[in-house]
């Protein structure tokens, strides 16, 4: 029975096979606490910027807002439960807590991946197919964003209702897809998740950004009016930021995908303990580096952050001069 694998986890080598000492668990817990605090605070700042400056409340920027919400979801729920278990020396929230923890992490993770794909599509339509992009309405963006949330909910619920299952991972302090039971159900679920939520999004992203790179390379601003030059520069700035987000997505999720492949087609018991804990930590790291990317890769976002901290809330800020990520779309698409 899956429930029987939940011990009290009071020592460093528990029933779930954790081979880490309590000191190593404490180090992981400290990392999770610091990363969680940074993630929550930085993403709240991101949300605050969009709330404070109404010029930013566009359908395009709604994607970034939803990304911040998924990051807050993981860092405010998943990080504390995992950190508490590491301090405890083993999973301390029982069977039901394991299902909730693993389900929410899969949910927010899959939604985040879906939203990154939506970002790529938005950039492609804005840069490469402006004729199509101008026809997008607020409802178009709502549909794409809602699709990402529904997709995440589907894959999070499947292990709960019987397709694969959730259980403590080899570290014994977090819960995820049950690696030790690599039967047909686990393998089929894992391969489906990788195909739909890793390979497909990557294919879409690479296609979009390949054509975006070509458009940027061959775009000439010499014969464009000044306001179009400025707008094109803004779009390129946003696109560069998006590319960095996609590259960091690869860094975050590739180790986890490798572990899933290994567990599906190899011997799960041969997965190195260090990799068993590093892979999910890498995946979770996306919750706090996205806000850093906004600040580092987008100068207008930096200006908006500075303006907010200088309490410039009550004066209008020109969208084209101080605010980031405002797409050039038709009134119907700009909300």
C-alpha positions in Angstrom: 0.0 0.0 0.0 1.2 3.5 -0.9 0.1 4.8 2.5 2.5 2.4 4.3 5.5 4.2 2.9 4.8 7.2 5.1 6.9 6.8 8.3 7.6 9.4 10.9 10.9 10.2 9.2 12.7 11.1 12.4 16.1 9.9 11.3 18.2 10.7 8.4 17.8 7.3 6.7 14.1 6.6 6.7 11.8 4.0 5.2 11.7 5.8 1.9 15.4 5.3 1.3 16.7 8.7 2.1 20.5 8.5 2.3 21.1 12.1 3.4 22.2 13.1 6.8 20.3 15.5 8.9 22.9 18.2 8.2 22.4 17.8 4.5 18.6 18.0 5.0 19.1 21.2 7.0 21.2 22.7 4.2 18.4 21.9 1.7 15.8 23.4 4.2 17.8 26.6 4.5 18.0 26.9 0.7 14.3 26.3 0.4 13.5 28.9 3.0 15.7 31.6 1.4 14.5 30.7 -2.1 10.9 30.8 -1.0 11.2 34.2 0.7 13.0 35.7 -2.4 10.5 34.1 -4.7 7.4 35.4 -2.8 8.7 38.9 -2.3 10.0 39.3 -5.9 6.9 38.0 -7.5 4.7 40.2 -5.2 6.7 43.2 -6.4 6.0 42.1 -10.0 2.3 41.9 -9.3 2.5 45.2 -7.5 4.0 46.9 -10.6 1.2 45.7 -12.8 -1.4 46.7 -10.3 0.1 50.1 -9.7 0.6 51.2 -13.3 -2.7 50.7 -15.2 -0.8 51.2 -18.5 0.6 47.7 -18.0 -2.8 46.0 -17.7 -2.8 44.6 -21.2 -3.6 41.0 -22.4 0.0 40.5 -23.3 1.2 41.4 -19.8 -1.5 39.2 -18.3 0.7 36.3 -19.3 3.5 37.6 -17.1 1.0 38.2 -14.2 -0.1 34.6 -14.4 3.5 33.4 -14.4 4.0 35.4 -11.2 0.9 33.7 -9.7 2.2 30.2 -10.4 5.6 31.1 -8.9 3.9 32.4 -5.8 1.8 29.3 -5.6 4.9 27.0 -5.6 7.0 29.1 -3.3 4.2 29.8 -0.7 2.9 26.2 -0.5 5.5 23.8 -1.8 8.7 25.4 -0.4 7.4 25.6 3.2 6.2 22.0 3.3 9.4 20.7 1.8 11.6 22.8 4.1 9.6 21.6 7.2 10.1 18.0 6.1 13.8 18.5 5.6 14.1 20.0 9.1 12.0 17.1 10.4 14.2 14.5 8.6 11.4 13.0 6.6 8.0 13.7 5.1 5.8 14.9 7.9 2.5 15.6 6.3 1.2 12.1 5.7 -0.5 10.5 2.7 -3.0 13.3 2.1 -0.4 16.0 2.5 1.8 14.2 -0.1 -1.1 14.1 -2.6 -1.7 17.8 -2.1 1.9 18.8 -2.2 2.8 16.8 -5.3 -0.4 17.7 -7.1 0.1 21.4 -6.5 3.7 21.3 -7.6 2.8 19.4 -10.8 -0.1 21.8 -11.4 1.8 25.0 -11.0 4.8 23.6 -12.9 2.7 22.5 -15.9 0.8 25.8 -15.9 4.1 27.7 -15.9 5.4 25.7 -18.9 2.2 26.3 -20.8 2.4 30.0 -20.1 6.0 30.2 -21.4 4.7 28.6 -24.6 2.0 31.3 -24.8 4.7 33.9 -24.3 6.5 32.5 -27.3 3.4 32.5 -29.5 2.6 36.0 -28.4 6.1 37.2 -29.4 5.9 35.4 -32.7 2.5 36.9 -33.6 3.7 40.4 -32.5 7.0 40.3 -34.3 6.5 38.0 -37.3 2.7 38.0 -38.0 1.5 41.5 -36.9 -1.5 41.1 -39.3 -2.7 38.2 -37.1 -1.5 39.7 -33.9 -3.6 42.8 -34.4 -6.7 40.6 -34.7 -6.2 39.0 -31.3 -8.7 40.3 -28.7 -8.6 40.1 -24.9 -10.7 36.9 -25.2 -8.0 35.4 -27.4 -5.5 35.9 -24.6 -7.9 34.7 -21.9 -8.4 31.5 -23.9 -4.7 30.8 -24.3 -4.0 31.6 -20.6 -7.0 29.5 -19.4 -5.8 26.6 -21.7 -2.5 26.6 -19.8 -4.3 26.4 -16.4 -6.7 23.7 -17.5 -3.8 21.6 -19.0 -1.9 21.9 -15.7 -5.0 20.9 -13.7 -5.5 17.8 -15.9 -1.9 16.5 -15.4 -2.0 17.2 -11.7 -5.2 15.3 -11.2 -4.3 12.2 -13.2 -2.0 10.6 -10.5 -4.6 11.2 -7.9 -7.4 9.4 -9.8 -5.1 6.4 -10.7 -2.9 7.2 -13.7 0.5 6.7 -12.0 0.6 8.0 -8.5 2.3 10.3 -6.0 4.7 9.2 -3.3 7.8 10.4 -1.4 10.8 10.7 -3.6 14.2 9.0 -2.7 15.1 11.8 -0.4 12.1 11.1 1.7 11.3 14.8 2.3 9.3 15.7 -0.8 6.6 14.0 -2.8 6.4 13.6 -6.6 5.5 11.0 -9.2 6.1 7.5 -7.7 9.5 6.6 -9.3 9.9 3.3 -7.5 6.8 1.8 -9.1 7.8 2.1 -12.8 5.0 0.0 -14.2 3.0 0.6 -17.4 0.9 3.3 -15.7 4.0 5.3 -14.5 5.8 5.0 -17.8 2.8 6.0 -19.9 2.0 8.9 -17.7 5.6 10.1 -17.6 6.1 9.8 -21.4 2.8 11.7 -22.0 3.8 14.5 -19.6 7.2 14.8 -21.3 5.7 14.8 -24.8 2.9 17.3 -24.0 4.6 19.5 -21.4 8.3 19.4 -22.4 8.9 18.4 -26.0 5.8 20.1 -27.5 6.4 23.4 -25.8 10.1 23.3 -26.7 9.2 22.7 -30.3 6.8 25.6 -30.4 9.2 27.9 -28.6 12.1 27.0 -30.9 9.9 27.5 -34.0 8.7 30.9 -32.7 12.0 32.2 -31.7 13.8 31.0 -34.8 11.4 33.0 -37.0 11.6 35.9 -34.5 15.4 36.0 -34.8 15.1 36.0 -38.6 12.6 38.9 -38.4 14.8 40.9 -36.1 17.9 40.2 -38.2 16.3 41.4 -41.5 14.3 44.2 -40.0 15.5 47.6 -41.0 14.5 50.7 -39.1 16.1 53.2 -41.5 12.9 53.9 -43.4 10.5 53.7 -40.4 8.9 56.6 -38.6 10.5 57.4 -35.2 7.6 56.0 -33.2 7.8 52.7 -35.1 11.5 52.6 -34.5 10.9 53.1 -30.8 8.1 50.5 -30.7 10.2 48.0 -32.6 13.0 48.5 -30.1 10.6 47.8 -27.3 9.4 44.6 -28.9 12.9 43.4 -29.4 13.7 44.2 -25.8 10.7 42.1 -24.6 11.6 39.3 -27.0 15.2 39.1 -25.7 13.8 38.8 -22.2 11.5 36.0 -23.3 14.4 34.1 -24.9 16.3 34.3 -21.6 13.2 32.9 -19.8 13.0 30.0 -22.3 16.7 29.2 -21.9 16.3 29.2 -18.1 13.3 27.0 -18.5 15.6 24.4 -20.2 18.1 24.7 -17.4 15.4 24.2 -14.8 13.4 21.3 -16.3 16.0 19.3 -18.2 17.4 17.5 -15.1 13.9 16.6 -14.0 13.0 15.2 -17.5 16.3 13.2 -17.5 15.4 11.6 -14.1 11.9 10.8 -15.4 13.4 9.1 -18.5 15.8 7.2 -16.3 13.1 6.0 -13.9 10.9 4.9 -16.8 13.4 3.0 -18.8 16.1 2.2 -16.3 16.4 1.1 -12.7 15.1 3.8 -10.4 17.2 2.5 -7.6 20.3 3.4 -9.6 19.4 7.1 -9.8 22.1 8.9 -7.7 20.7 10.4 -4.5 22.3 13.8 -5.4 20.5 13.9 -8.7 17.2 12.8 -7.0 17.3 16.0 -4.9 18.9 18.4 -7.4 16.4 17.7 -10.2 13.3 18.9 -8.4 15.3 21.8 -6.8 16.3 23.0 -10.3 12.7 22.8 -11.5 11.5 24.8 -8.5 14.2 27.4 -9.0 12.2 29.0 -11.8 10.0 30.6 -9.2 12.6 33.1 -8.2 14.7 33.7 -11.3 11.8 34.9 -13.6 11.5 38.2 -11.7 15.3 38.6 -11.9 15.1 38.1 -15.6 12.5 40.8 -15.9 14.8 43.3 -14.1 18.1 42.2 -15.8 16.8 41.8 -19.4 14.3 44.6 -19.6 15.5 48.2 -18.9 11.9 49.5 -18.8 11.0 47.0 -16.1 13.9 48.3 -14.1 12.6 51.8 -14.5 9.2 50.8 -13.4 10.6 49.0 -10.3 12.6 52.2 -9.4 9.5 54.3 -10.0 7.5 52.2 -7.6 10.0 52.2 -4.9 10.3 56.0 -5.3 6.6 56.2 -4.6 5.7 57.6 -8.1 2.3 55.9 -7.9 0.1 58.9 -8.4 1.4 60.3 -11.6 0.9 59.0 -15.1 3.9 57.3 -16.5 4.2 57.3 -20.3 3.9 53.7 -21.5 6.5 54.0 -24.2 9.2 55.7 -22.1 9.1 54.1 -18.6 7.0 51.0 -18.7 8.0 47.5 -19.9 6.4 44.9 -22.0 3.5 46.9 -23.6 2.8 45.2 -26.9 1.9 47.2 -30.0 -1.6 45.9 -30.7 -4.9 47.2 -31.9 -7.3 48.7 -29.4 -9.3 45.5 -29.3 -6.2 43.5 -28.3 -4.9 46.0 -25.8 -7.9 46.0 -23.5 
